[in-house]
Amino acid sequence: MTDELNTNLPEEDNIVELTDEDGVVTKFEYLTTISHEGAEYVVLMVLNEDGTEPEGDDGEVIILEIQQDENGEDMYVTVDDDDISQAVFDKFIEAMDAEDEEE
């Protein structure tokens, strides 16, 4: 699955809309970008249909690889390798834990 970033959103919102190959638009909150083994991955949280965050621990996080299309534009690509997804997720959790310790 390949998704394209909608850049017509205010930067301060950290909200992105991705359109999949079937034309379905989903809203996400950008959480962070993680480097792993020479590649960059974006970590996004799926938002409710109204654009709000899920309550409690109901949030779903997805990890997409950042690649460039033929025009040099960023596109987000589904990570099919479970080991890579897990490694990136582990780095994300470590970063979140370190951020919590700083507060």
N, C-alpha and C positions, 0 to 999 in steps of 0.2 A: 504494500500500500504506500502510495506517495501522497504527501499532503503539501500544500503550499501555504505560506504564511501570508495572512492579510495584514498589510502594513498600514492600512488606513485608519488605525486606532490611535488614540492618544497614548504617548509613550509612558506617561505616569501611571497608567492603569494596570500594566502587567497582564492585561487580558489579550489573548490572541484568539482568532477564529481560524480554524483549519477546515478546508474543504477537501473531502476525499474524492477518489476517482469516480464515485457515483453521484457527486454533487451535493452530498450531505454536509452541512456546516455544523460544527461542534465548537462550543466555547471552552477555553482552557485558561487557567491562570499559570503564567510562566513562573517557575520556581527557581531554576538555576540551570547553568550549563556545566557539564562535567566532561573533562578530558579523560580518555581511556585508550591506551595502546595506540596513540597517534590519531585518534578520531575524536570528534566532538559530538556530544549527546545533549539534547535538551530534555529537561524534566518538567513535565506539565501536570497540573491537577485538573481533572475533568470537573467542570462546573455544572450546576443545575441548569435546566432549560432557560430559566430567567436570568442566568448569569451570576447567581449567588453561589457561595461556597457551600458544599454539603455540611451538615451539622455533625458535630462530634468527630468520631473516627471513621465516618462513612466515605471519606474522600478516596478517590481512585487516582493513582499516579501512573502516568504513562511515560515511557522513555522512547525517544525517537532520535535517530542519527541525523546529524546535519550534513547534508551533501549539497553540492552546487549543480544546478542544471546547465544546459548548454549555453545559457546567457550569463552564467556566473551568479545567478540568483540563488539564495538559500532555499532549500526544500527539505522537508522532514520526511524521513523514510523509516518505516517500521523495522525494528530490530528482530530478526527471526531467530537469532542465536540466544537460547535461554541463558547460557553461561555469561555472555556479554551483558545481557539485560540485568542479571543478578549482580555482576561485578559493578556495573554503573549504579545500580540501586544501593548496593552496600556503601559505595563512596558517597552517595547522596545522604544516606542515614548518618554516616560519620560526620559529614559537614553540618548536618542539622544538629547533631549532638554537640559538636564543638561550638556552634552558634548559641545553643541553649546554655552552655557552661559559661559563656562570656557575659550573659545577661544577669 
